[in-house]
Structures are given as C-alpha cells and as structure tokens.
Amino acid sequence: TFTTLNLHYNRLEYGTLKQLGDALRHNKTLTTVDLAGNEIGNVGAQHLGYALRYNTTLTMLDLKGNQIGNVGARHLGDALRCNMTLTTRDLESNQIGNAGAGHLGNALQCNTTLTTLDLEGNKIGDFGAHHLGVALRHNKKLTTLDLRLNQIGTVGARHLGDALRHNKTLTTLHLGGNKIGTIGARDLGDALRHNMTLTTLHLENNNIRAVGARHLGDALRHN
C-alpha cells in the first residue's frame, strides 16, 4: 500500500499542486507527504489547505522552503481547524511573519491532533511569539515547537514564558538563534519554576550572558 510520497525540490507548478490537492482529498492510504523546496507559494498552500479539510489519513506534511507567506499560513491554519489526523507539520523558512504566526496560533487553540510544529526561520518576531503564546495557553496536544531563528526578543520571550506557566503538554521548545537576552532568560526561568512538563529547552545563540544563565540556574533548583 502506497503510504509515503516524496517530491521535495522538484519545481512543482501550481497546476500540479491543484492535481495533488484533488488527489489528497480522496486518498485513503498516504500518511506522509514531503513537498519541501518547491516554492508553491500561497496559491499552492491554498490547494493543500483545501485538501487537508477532507483528508483523513495524512499524519506528516513537510512544506519547508516554499514561500507560502502569511496568506498561505492562513489557508493552512484554516485547514488545521478541520483536520483531525495531521500530527507533524514542517513550515520552516516560509516567510510567514507575525501575521502568519497569528493565523496558525488561532488554529492551534482548537486543534486536537498536531503534536509537532516547525516554524524555524520565519521572522515571526515578538508579535508572532505573542500569538503562539496565547495558543499554548489553550492547546492541549502540541509537544514540540521549533521557533529557532525568528527574531524573537525579550518581549516575545516574556509572552512564551507566560504561556509556559499554563501549558501542560509541551515537552520540547527550540528558541536557538533569537534575541531573548538576559531579561528574556529571566522570564523563561520564572516560567520554569511553575511548568511541570517541559523537558527540553534550546537557547543557544541568544546572548543571555552570565546573568541570564544565573536566572535559569536558579529556576532549575525549583523545577
């Protein structure tokens, strides 16, 4: 039985994406689809989003490096509200920005199946971190969130820290290559005093310095 389709880096055209979307609406065997690096844009994301509303078997969708933008993120976010099978979605390097993060965050508040979301390198900034932080307060399924290289500063770190005080499912959070600094490290450290589920936190290349590390160290005494 055909369960995996890998078409990454194939320069797929919009017409091809429409055909693929039509197929996914009716397919009952595919569980993994890899479309990384195809520059499908927001139109391609629209076709896939429509398909995901009806598909009941796909569990993993890789769309990294496809320039879907915030409009494409909206289409995929709308699909997440309806889809009940997808568990892993990779949207690394898609230029979704803070608006796209908002669309996905809104969807995560009601989605009950997605466990892994990769948003590395999407320039979501502090506003995007705020949207996702709100989502994490309500979401009860996501276990892994990758926000590396997203221009998240101290304000964004505070929003995520506030979310971690309430979230009870996230186990892994990637924040490497951002700009959270010592203040952001303090806020995340304060959150760790209350969070009982996070097991892995990546903070490489964040300029937290010795003061920030001390805040985290103090928090670990109570975590």
PyMOL commands that set and color helices and strands:
alter all, ss='L'
color gray80, all
select helices_A, chain A and resi 14-26+41-52+69-82+97-108+125-138+154-166+181-192+209-220
alter helices_A, ss='H'
color red, helices_A
select strands_A, chain A and resi 4-6+32-34+60-62+88-90+116-118+144-146+172-174+200-202
alter strands_A, ss='S'
color yellow, strands_A
deselect
rebuild
show_as cartoon
